[in-house]
Amino acid sequence: SQQGEEDPQALSIQEGENATMNCSYKTSINNLQWYRQNSGRGLVHLILIRSNEREKHSGRLRVTLDTSKKSSSLLITASRAADTASYFCATVDDQAGTALIFGKGTTLSVSS
Amino acid sequence: GAGVSQSPSNKVTEKGKDVELRCDPISGHTALYWYRQSLGQGLEFLIYFQGNSAPDKSGLPSDRFSAERTGGSVSTLTIQRTQQEDSAVYLCASSPQGQGKAFFGQGTRLTVV
């Protein structure tokens, strides 16, 4: 099963520009997480935002969460070629015993 | 410290054969997840373990798929009578608890010929 839907599916920008990816989900959540995947193998955790938080920053990353709209956005500022990757949002429901469920991802391409 | 380890990295098998995929989570992590990812697609959830029990196995696509976890550590995902549509990368992740940050292995690329 997949919970989140990322938008857009693909994004191409120039180095130095900002990249914004959006994620929508369906259920009531405990937290929402963003991950990055290079070359179709293991994912790397970027940031976690809890349901009672509205915004979080980590370096060049800014994540917002709107639980009333069941949506989140990931902003990467001053993008670099090395940011080229696929980005996924994942949610944990607010019920115990539920798994981390991923969306379909956004493929970001940053050209120099 | 060691991360999540998956073996084998690559597996080519003939249609109809059984395969076993292994995941060694980070020591002390109680939560363990299995996902499947087809080329260019998102992560399809398969099963989630908390300790040795599986509170959520809703993602297993058919009764040919099974998974177990022993000693709250190593997990194996078994696919019986493999089909070509089983070809994918199988990813394992572990987490200190069930709701936090997950750490991923590098996956097993399964090719059914």
Interface residues (C-beta under 8 A of the other chain):
Chain A: S1 Q2 N30 N31 Q33 Y35 G40 R41 G42 L43 V44 H45 L48 F88 A90 V92 A96 G97 T98 A99 L100 I101 F102 G103 K104 G105
Chain B: V4 Y33 Y35 Q37 L39 Q41 G42 L43 E44 F45 I47 Y48 Q50 P55 D56 S58 G59 V89 L91 A93 S95 G98 Q99 G100 K101 A102 F103 F104 G105 Q106 G107
